[in-house]
């Protein structure tokens, strides 16, 4: 089974220092089990931010909404392991 091709820009950067994420509402999957070994995501309007829950002081990665949508869709379509 092949994965679907997504026509989306795949731009990702480390958050520049002028992006304020102090008020971001970070969310993690309900499947994480609270073990702090997952990633968290936040909606920043035009972008989505992703950070490591074990290192929340590190600048998050920023994805365009199209790139984040392509990532999530690709994961959801991935064959069972």
DSSP file (Angstrom, degrees, kcal/mol; ACC not computed):
  #  RESIDUE AA STRUCTURE BP1 BP2  ACC     N-H-->O    O-->H-N    N-H-->O    O-->H-N    TCO  KAPPA ALPHA  PHI   PSI    X-CA   Y-CA   Z-CA
    1    1 A X              0   0    0      0, 0.0     2,-0.3     0, 0.0    78,-0.2   0.000 360.0 360.0 360.0 132.8    0.0    0.0    0.0
    2    2 A X        -     0   0    0     76,-0.1     2,-0.3     1,-0.0     0, 0.0  -0.682 360.0-115.4-100.4 155.8    1.4    3.4   -0.9
    3    3 A X        -     0   0    0     -2,-0.3    71,-0.1     1,-0.1     2,-0.1  -0.639  38.4-102.8 -86.6 146.5    1.0    6.6    1.0
    4    4 A X        -     0   0    0     -2,-0.3     2,-0.4    69,-0.1    -1,-0.1  -0.373  31.2-120.6 -68.9 145.3   -0.9    9.4   -0.7
    5    5 A X        -     0   0    0     -2,-0.1     2,-0.5     2,-0.0    -1,-0.1  -0.731  24.9-152.8 -85.8 132.9    1.1   12.3   -2.1
    6    6 A X        -     0   0    0     -2,-0.4     2,-1.4     2,-0.1    64,-0.0  -0.918   9.6-144.1-110.1 128.4    0.2   15.7   -0.7
    7    7 A X        +     0   0    0     -2,-0.5     2,-0.3     2,-0.0    -2,-0.0  -0.708  56.3 121.7 -89.6  87.7    0.6   18.8   -2.7
    8    8 A X        -     0   0    0     -2,-1.4     2,-0.2    59,-0.0    -2,-0.1  -0.996  68.7-102.2-147.6 146.1    1.7   21.2    0.2
    9    9 A X        -     0   0    0     -2,-0.3     2,-0.3     1,-0.1    61,-0.2  -0.495  27.8-151.7 -66.9 138.8    4.7   23.3    0.9
   10   10 A X        +     0   0    0     -2,-0.2     2,-0.4    57,-0.1    -1,-0.1  -0.394  35.2 153.5-110.9  54.4    6.9   21.6    3.5
   11   11 A X        +     0   0    0     -2,-0.3    53,-1.2     2,-0.0     2,-0.3  -0.696  11.2 166.8 -88.9 134.4    8.4   24.6    5.1
   12   12 A X  E     +A   63   0A   0     -2,-0.4     2,-0.3    51,-0.2    51,-0.2  -0.994   2.9 169.1-144.6 138.4    9.6   24.2    8.7
   13   13 A X  E     -A   62   0A   0     49,-1.9    49,-3.6    -2,-0.3     2,-0.3  -0.948  41.4 -98.1-141.5 161.4   11.8   26.5   10.8
   14   14 A X  E     -A   61   0A   0     -2,-0.3    47,-0.2    47,-0.2     2,-0.1  -0.645  60.5 -92.2 -74.4 142.9   12.9   27.0   14.3
   15   15 A X        -     0   0    0     45,-3.1    -1,-0.1    -2,-0.3    44,-0.1  -0.361  42.6-124.3 -60.6 125.9   10.8   29.7   15.9
   16   16 A X    >   -     0   0    0      1,-0.1     3,-1.9    -2,-0.1    -1,-0.1  -0.303  24.4-109.2 -65.8 158.7   12.5   33.0   15.5
   17   17 A X  T 3  S+     0   0    0      1,-0.3    -1,-0.1     3,-0.1    -2,-0.1   0.730 116.4  61.9 -63.7 -21.2   13.0   35.0   18.7
   18   18 A X  T 3  S+     0   0    0      2,-0.1     2,-0.7     0, 0.0    -1,-0.3   0.473  79.8  96.7 -87.3   0.6   10.3   37.5   17.7
   19   19 A X  S <  S-     0   0    0     -3,-1.9     2,-0.7     2,-0.0    -4,-0.0  -0.814  71.7-143.3 -88.8 118.4    7.6   34.8   17.7
   20   20 A X        +     0   0    0     -2,-0.7     3,-0.1     1,-0.1    -2,-0.1  -0.730  33.6 161.1 -87.8 113.1    5.8   35.0   21.0
   21   21 A X    >   +     0   0    0     -2,-0.7     3,-1.1     1,-0.1    -1,-0.1   0.248  47.1 101.9-111.0  10.4    4.8   31.5   22.2
   22   22 A X  T 3  S+     0   0    0      1,-0.3    -1,-0.1     3,-0.0    -2,-0.0   0.808  89.3  39.7 -66.1 -28.6    4.3   32.5   25.9
   23   23 A X  T 3  S+     0   0    0     -3,-0.1    -1,-0.3     2,-0.1    -2,-0.1   0.331  88.0 127.3-100.8   6.3    0.6   32.6   25.5
   24   24 A X    <   -     0   0    0     -3,-1.1     2,-1.0     1,-0.1    20,-0.1  -0.328  60.9-130.8 -64.3 144.1    0.3   29.6   23.2
   25   25 A X        -     0   0    0     18,-0.3    18,-0.4     2,-0.0     2,-0.2  -0.829  27.5-155.4 -97.8  98.3   -2.1   26.9   24.3
   26   26 A X        -     0   0    0     -2,-1.0     2,-0.4    16,-0.1    16,-0.2  -0.520  12.1-172.4 -79.0 139.0    0.0   23.7   24.0
   27   27 A X  B     -B   41   0A   0     14,-2.4    14,-2.7    -2,-0.2     2,-0.3  -0.977   6.7-167.7-131.0 143.8   -1.8   20.4   23.5
   28   28 A X        -     0   0    0     -2,-0.4    12,-0.1    12,-0.2    10,-0.0  -0.908  37.7 -83.3-126.3 161.6   -0.6   16.8   23.5
   29   29 A X    >   -     0   0    0     10,-0.5     3,-1.6    -2,-0.3     4,-0.2  -0.227  26.1-130.8 -61.7 144.7   -2.2   13.7   22.4
   30   30 A X  G >  S+     0   0    0      1,-0.3     3,-0.6     2,-0.1    -1,-0.1   0.667 108.9  65.6 -67.6 -15.2   -4.5   11.9   24.8
   31   31 A X  G 3  S+     0   0    0      1,-0.2    -1,-0.3     2,-0.1    -2,-0.1   0.510  76.4  87.3 -82.0  -5.2   -2.5    8.8   23.9
   32   32 A X  G X  S-     0   0    0     -3,-1.6     3,-1.1     1,-0.1     5,-0.2   0.777  82.3-145.5 -69.5 -25.3    0.6   10.2   25.5
   33   33 A X  T <   -     0   0    0     -3,-0.6    -1,-0.1    -4,-0.2    -3,-0.1   0.584  49.7 -82.6  73.6   8.1   -0.3    8.8   28.9
   34   34 A X  T 3  S+     0   0    0      1,-0.1    -1,-0.2     0, 0.0    -2,-0.1   0.661  94.3 129.4  73.6  16.1    1.2   11.8   30.8
   35   35 A X    <   -     0   0    0     -3,-1.1    -2,-0.1     2,-0.0    -1,-0.1   0.447  69.9-126.8 -85.2   1.0    4.7   10.4   30.6
   36   36 A X  S    S+     0   0    0      1,-0.1    -3,-0.1     3,-0.0    -1,-0.0   0.817  78.5 113.9  58.8  33.5    6.2   13.7   29.2
   37   37 A X        +     0   0    0     -5,-0.2     2,-0.2    16,-0.1    -1,-0.1  -0.323  58.3  74.6-126.5  50.6    7.8   11.8   26.3
   38   38 A X  S    S-     0   0    0     -4,-0.0    15,-2.6    13,-0.0    16,-0.4  -0.768  79.8 -92.9-142.7-174.9    5.9   13.3   23.4
   39   39 A X  E     - C   0  52A   0     -2,-0.2   -10,-0.5    13,-0.2     2,-0.3  -0.786  28.9-148.7-105.5 156.0    5.5   16.3   21.3
   40   40 A X  E     - C   0  51A   0     11,-2.6    11,-2.3    -2,-0.3     2,-0.3  -0.924   8.9-154.7-121.1 149.0    3.0   19.2   22.0
   41   41 A X  E     -BC  27  50A   0    -14,-2.7   -14,-2.4    -2,-0.3     2,-0.3  -0.909   7.0-170.0-124.1 152.5    1.4   21.4   19.3
   42   42 A X  E     - C   0  49A   0      7,-2.1     7,-2.8    -2,-0.3     2,-0.6  -0.998  23.8-125.7-141.0 140.9    0.0   24.9   19.4
   43   43 A X  E     + C   0  48A   0    -18,-0.4   -18,-0.3    -2,-0.3     5,-0.2  -0.772  25.9 176.5 -85.9 120.7   -2.1   26.8   16.9
   44   44 A X        -     0   0    0      3,-2.8     2,-1.2    -2,-0.6     3,-0.2  -0.052  49.3-107.4-113.8  29.9   -0.4   30.2   16.1
   45   45 A X  S    S+     0   0    0      1,-0.2    -1,-0.1     2,-0.1    20,-0.0  -0.700 108.5  22.1  85.6 -98.3   -2.8   31.4   13.5
   46   46 A X  S    S+     0   0    0     -2,-1.2    19,-1.1    -3,-0.1     2,-0.3   0.629 131.6  39.1 -77.5 -14.2   -0.9   31.1   10.2
   47   47 A X  E    S- D   0  64A   0     -3,-0.2    -3,-2.8    17,-0.2     2,-0.4  -0.851  70.1-134.0-132.6 165.3    1.5   28.5   11.6
   48   48 A X  E     -CD  43  63A   0     15,-2.7    15,-3.0    -2,-0.3     2,-0.4  -0.978  21.2-147.9-118.3 136.5    1.5   25.5   13.9
   49   49 A X  E     -CD  42  62A   0     -7,-2.8    -7,-2.1    -2,-0.4     2,-0.4  -0.833  10.3-167.2-105.6 143.8    4.2   25.2   16.6
   50   50 A X  E     +CD  41  61A   0     11,-2.5    11,-2.8    -2,-0.4     2,-0.3  -0.997  10.8 172.9-131.2 132.1    5.6   21.9   17.7
   51   51 A X  E     -C   40   0A   0    -11,-2.3   -11,-2.6    -2,-0.4     2,-0.5  -0.936  36.8-105.6-136.9 161.6    7.8   21.3   20.8
   52   52 A X  E >   -C   39   0A   0      3,-0.4     3,-1.4    -2,-0.3   -13,-0.2  -0.749  23.3-144.6 -84.6 124.8    9.4   18.5   22.8
   53   53 A X  T 3  S+     0   0    0    -15,-2.6     3,-0.4    -2,-0.5    -1,-0.1   0.700  99.9  55.9 -66.9 -17.4    7.5   18.1   26.1
   54   54 A X  T 3  S+     0   0    0    -16,-0.4    -1,-0.3     1,-0.2     3,-0.1   0.636 116.8  34.3 -85.0 -14.5   10.8   17.1   27.8
   55   55 A X    X   +     0   0    0     -3,-1.4     3,-1.4     1,-0.1    -3,-0.4  -0.497  65.8 158.0-138.9  64.6   12.5   20.4   26.7
   56   56 A X  T 3   +     0   0    0     -3,-0.4     4,-0.1     1,-0.3    -1,-0.1   0.611  69.6  65.9 -72.5 -11.4    9.8   23.1   26.7
   57   57 A X  T 3  S+     0   0    0     -3,-0.1    -1,-0.3     2,-0.1     2,-0.2   0.662  82.2  93.3 -82.5 -15.1   12.4   25.9   27.1
   58   58 A X  S <  S-     0   0    0     -3,-1.4    -6,-0.1    -6,-0.2    -3,-0.1  -0.521  94.1 -96.5 -74.5 143.5   13.8   25.2   23.6
   59   59 A X        -     0   0    0     -2,-0.2    -1,-0.1     1,-0.1    -2,-0.1  -0.369  45.3-123.0 -59.9 134.9   12.3   27.2   20.7
   60   60 A X        -     0   0    0     -4,-0.1   -45,-3.1   -46,-0.1     2,-0.3  -0.264  21.0-105.2 -74.9 165.8    9.6   25.2   19.0
   61   61 A X  E     -AD  14  50A   0    -11,-2.8   -11,-2.5   -47,-0.2     2,-0.5  -0.712  31.2-142.7 -85.6 143.6    9.5   24.3   15.3
   62   62 A X  E     -AD  13  49A   0    -49,-3.6   -49,-1.9    -2,-0.3     2,-0.4  -0.934  17.5-174.4-111.1 131.8    7.1   26.2   13.2
   63   63 A X  E     -AD  12  48A   0    -15,-3.0   -15,-2.7    -2,-0.5   -51,-0.2  -0.929  29.2-113.8-119.3 145.1    5.2   24.6   10.4
   64   64 A X  E  >  - D   0  47A   0    -53,-1.2     4,-2.4    -2,-0.4     5,-0.2  -0.409  35.2-112.4 -65.4 157.1    2.9   26.2    7.8
   65   65 A X  H  > S+     0   0    0    -19,-1.1     4,-2.4     1,-0.2     5,-0.2   0.885 119.1  53.0 -60.3 -37.6   -0.7   25.0    8.3
   66   66 A X  H  > S+     0   0    0      2,-0.2     4,-2.2     1,-0.2    -1,-0.2   0.904 109.7  47.5 -64.8 -41.4   -0.4   23.2    4.9
   67   67 A X  H  > S+     0   0    0      2,-0.2     4,-2.2     1,-0.2    -2,-0.2   0.897 112.8  48.6 -67.5 -39.8    2.7   21.3    6.0
   68   68 A X  H  X S+     0   0    0     -4,-2.4     4,-2.6     2,-0.2     5,-0.2   0.904 111.0  50.6 -66.6 -40.8    1.2   20.4    9.3
   69   69 A X  H  X S+     0   0    0     -4,-2.4     4,-2.6    -5,-0.2     5,-0.2   0.916 110.6  49.6 -61.9 -43.2   -2.0   19.2    7.6
   70   70 A X  H  X S+     0   0    0     -4,-2.2     4,-2.4     2,-0.2    -2,-0.2   0.891 111.3  49.8 -63.7 -39.6    0.1   17.1    5.2
   71   71 A X  H  X S+     0   0    0     -4,-2.2     4,-2.3     2,-0.2    -2,-0.2   0.952 113.6  43.8 -63.3 -50.7    2.1   15.6    8.1
   72   72 A X  H  X S+     0   0    0     -4,-2.6     4,-2.5     1,-0.2    -2,-0.2   0.903 114.9  49.3 -64.3 -41.8   -1.0   14.6   10.1
   73   73 A X  H  X S+     0   0    0     -4,-2.6     4,-1.7    -5,-0.2    -1,-0.2   0.915 110.9  50.7 -63.6 -42.3   -2.8   13.3    7.1
   74   74 A X  H  < S+     0   0    0     -4,-2.4     4,-0.5    -5,-0.2    -2,-0.2   0.894 111.3  47.6 -62.1 -40.4    0.3   11.2    6.2
   75   75 A X  H >< S+     0   0    0     -4,-2.3     3,-1.1     1,-0.2    -2,-0.2   0.918 110.6  51.4 -66.3 -43.1    0.5    9.8    9.7
   76   76 A X  H 3< S+     0   0    0     -4,-2.5    -1,-0.2     1,-0.3    -2,-0.2   0.810 112.1  47.2 -64.4 -29.3   -3.2    8.9    9.7
   77   77 A X  T 3< S+     0   0    0     -4,-1.7    -1,-0.3    -5,-0.2    -2,-0.2   0.492  84.2 119.4 -90.2  -4.1   -2.9    7.1    6.4
   78   78 A X  S <  S-     0   0    0     -3,-1.1     3,-0.1    -4,-0.5   -76,-0.1  -0.357  72.6-107.2 -64.4 138.5    0.2    5.2    7.4
   79   79 A X        -     0   0    0    -78,-0.2    -1,-0.1     1,-0.1    -2,-0.0  -0.260  43.1 -88.4 -64.1 154.3   -0.4    1.4    7.3
   80   80 A X              0   0    0      1,-0.2    -1,-0.1    -3,-0.1    -3,-0.0  -0.339 360.0 360.0 -61.4 143.5   -0.7   -0.5   10.6
   81   81 A X              0   0    0     -3,-0.1    -1,-0.2    -2,-0.0    -2,-0.1   0.426 360.0 360.0 -89.4 360.0    2.7   -1.6   12.0
